[in-house]
């Protein structure tokens, strides 16, 4: 287990976490992903004693990481929302007219 400090907001164990939350205990694999691969965190494990590390519980994985954004081709295939014109009773009426 490692302790990490986020440099920017990132998904940690399936949850969006923020830098102001301080050091977060995570599994080694998750630490490697955030520190080495994505470079959104720094390893601060050396700042903790062996007792603190032994007592800490790593963040449980609560959900899968987010899926990447939809590309334009996929979005074009999805049905578009339709807009209906308001009926005469729904149309806005002017408050008053001055001549």
N, C-alpha and C positions, 0 to 999 in steps of 0.2 A: 504494500500500500504506500501511496505517496500523498503529499500535500501539495496542492497547486494554488497559485494566485492568478486570477484572470486578469488579462490586460485589456480585454474588451468583452462585451456580452457574448456568450457562447452557450451551446447546448452541452450540458454536463450530465451524463447518465440519463439522457432523454428529457431533461428539463432545462428551460432557459434560465441561466444564472448570470449574475452581474458582478463586476469588479468590487463594488462596495460591500459585498458579502464576506470578504476576507478569505482566509485560507480554507480550502475545501478538501476533505479527504476523499481520494478516489483510488480505484484499482490501478495497478501498474499499466495495464493496456490502455485505459482511458487517459491516464496521464501522458503516455507516449503520444497518443492521438492529438491531444490538445497542445502539448508543449513542442513536440518535434514536427508533427505533420502539419497541423493547422497554424501553429505559432501564435495562439491566442492566450497562452498562459505561460507562467514560469514555475519551475519546480522550487518550492520553498521547504522541502522536507528537512533540510539541514538545520532549519530554524527551530525544530522541535526535538524534545528529548525522546529517548527510547521508550520511556513510560507513557508519554503523551501519544506516541505513535501506536503503542500496543493497546491503549484504551480507546482510540478513535475507531469509529465505524465508517467504512467507505459509503459513499452515496449509493443508495440502491437504484438500480436501473428501473425507471418507472414507465418508460415508453421508448419506442424506436426513434432514432434520430429523424429529423424532418426530411421529407422528400424534397428533391430539387425543384425549383420553380418550373412551371409548365412552359414549354417552348411555344413559339408563335404558331407553328403548324398544328400542334395539338389544340391550342386555343381556338384556331379557326374552324376546327371540326366540331366544336361544341355548339349547341344551339344558342342563339342570341336571345336575349330578353326582348319581349315585344313591348312596345309602348302604345297605349291606346289613347285616342283623343278623348278628353273629358266631354261628357254629354252637356247639353245646354243647361241643365239644372246644376251641373257641377262646375261650370265655367265661372270664373271670378267676375263679379260685377263691379264696376267702378263705384266708389263711395259717393261721389257727387261730381257734377260737372258744372263748371262756371262758364258763363257766357260773357 
